[in-house]
Amino acid sequence: ELGATCVFAEPQFEPKLVSTVIEGTDANTGVIDPLGSELEDGPDLYFELIRGMAKSIRSCLSGEG
């Protein structure tokens, strides 16, 4: 109905919700981790977080996700 191309789940939430939301649509799914839950602390944490989210978005939009 809204024409969504991608719908994202977050690692800390149940992924079945996303599956239910996109049921019957052509939308792709992806996982995006805005909290960086699997990243190690360090001086590059923020940059790794942003790169990881960008990669997830790109993959979903290109149909790779």
C-alpha positions as CSV (number, residue, x, y, z in Angstrom):
1,E,0.0,0.0,0.0
2,L,2.8,2.4,0.9
3,G,5.2,1.2,-1.8
4,A,8.0,0.4,0.6
5,T,11.1,-1.1,-1.1
6,C,12.9,-2.2,2.1
7,V,11.8,-3.0,5.6
8,F,14.5,-3.4,8.2
9,A,14.7,-5.5,11.4
10,E,17.0,-4.8,14.3
11,P,18.9,-7.6,15.9
12,Q,17.3,-7.0,19.3
13,F,13.7,-7.5,17.9
14,E,11.9,-10.5,16.6
15,P,12.5,-10.8,12.8
16,K,9.1,-12.4,12.3
17,L,7.4,-9.0,12.7
18,V,9.2,-7.8,9.5
19,S,8.1,-10.9,7.7
20,T,4.5,-10.3,8.7
21,V,4.7,-6.7,7.7
22,I,5.9,-7.4,4.2
23,E,3.8,-10.4,3.5
24,G,2.1,-10.1,0.1
25,T,4.4,-7.3,-1.0
26,D,7.5,-7.0,-3.2
27,A,9.5,-5.4,-0.4
28,N,13.0,-6.7,0.5
29,T,14.2,-7.2,4.1
30,G,17.4,-6.3,5.8
31,V,18.9,-6.1,9.2
32,I,20.2,-2.8,10.5
33,D,21.9,-2.4,13.8
34,P,21.8,1.3,14.9
35,L,23.1,0.3,18.4
36,G,26.2,-1.5,17.0
37,S,25.5,-4.4,19.3
38,E,28.1,-6.6,17.7
39,L,30.8,-4.0,17.3
40,E,33.8,-3.7,19.6
41,D,34.5,-0.5,21.4
42,G,37.2,1.6,20.0
43,P,38.1,4.8,18.2
44,D,36.5,3.5,14.9
45,L,33.2,2.4,16.5
46,Y,31.1,5.2,15.1
47,F,32.6,4.9,11.6
48,E,32.1,1.1,11.6
49,L,28.5,1.6,12.8
50,I,27.7,4.0,10.0
51,R,29.5,1.8,7.4
52,G,27.5,-1.2,8.6
53,M,24.2,0.6,8.3
54,A,25.0,2.0,4.9
55,K,26.0,-1.5,3.7
56,S,22.7,-3.0,5.0
57,I,20.7,-0.3,3.3
58,R,22.6,-0.6,0.0
59,S,22.1,-4.4,0.0
60,C,18.4,-4.2,0.7
61,L,17.8,-1.5,-1.9
62,S,19.8,-3.5,-4.5
63,G,17.9,-6.7,-3.8
64,E,20.9,-8.5,-2.3
65,G,19.5,-8.4,1.3
